[in-house]
Amino acid sequence: MGEEKKEYSLLLLAGGKSSRMGQDKAALSYEGISFLENLLKKAERAGIKEKYLSGHETSLKGIHCVPDNYKDRGPLGGMQACMKQMDTPYCLVLPVDVPQLPVQVMEGLITAHKKLCKEGGKELPLLLSHGGREEPLIGIYPTKMADTIEETIKEGAASVFSVLRKWGYGTCQVEMEEWQGENINTPQTYQEILKHETGN
């Protein structure tokens, strides 16, 4: 499985200011390990070996820590910087604050993307879609989008969808519980997942 997926890297976005949470989200604990470690381990289980971390330092081995080339440009800054350093043609983009995301969703995105590539269509990003919502920060992206992202940043735009509208994109519909894709970015949402974790 790992050999099949060597064309995919992980691009983990952890450069947010965590202002609503009031502390570093990447270091928060879930299921006995940090949010960061949780997603790194799941990506490994999904067969992804190359891992890039945007906007965050870590002592964990085997992780490429990449500073933004364009400061304060949100996810686009992190995506552009990491994609520029990747040797793989595609990357799985994830935010660090979705520790409940199942590994099966990551595997499903990769499988759907490989099928899309075999059908010979344009190299489009493939976003997770669930519950009628498209997730621009959970999906597979061609790493050669880095230049388009850079152009968009220079134009002054900062939203991921501003790039997606230029490039085009597809979606992968996945059946999952709403809470599994929830962004844990406030103390209240964090306390809720701790209740789920302990079964209280």
Buried (B, 14 or more C-beta within 10 A) or exposed (E): EEEEBEBBBBBBBBBBEBEEBEEBBBBBBBEEEBBBBBBBEBBBBBBBBBBBBBBBEBEEEEBBBBEBBBEEBBBBBBBBBBBBBBEBEBBBBBBBBBBBBBBBBBBBBBBBBBEBBEEEEEBBBBBBBBEEEBBBBBBBBBBEBBEBBBEBBEEEBBEBEBBBEBBEBBBBEBEBEEEBBBBBBEEEBBEBBBEEBEEE
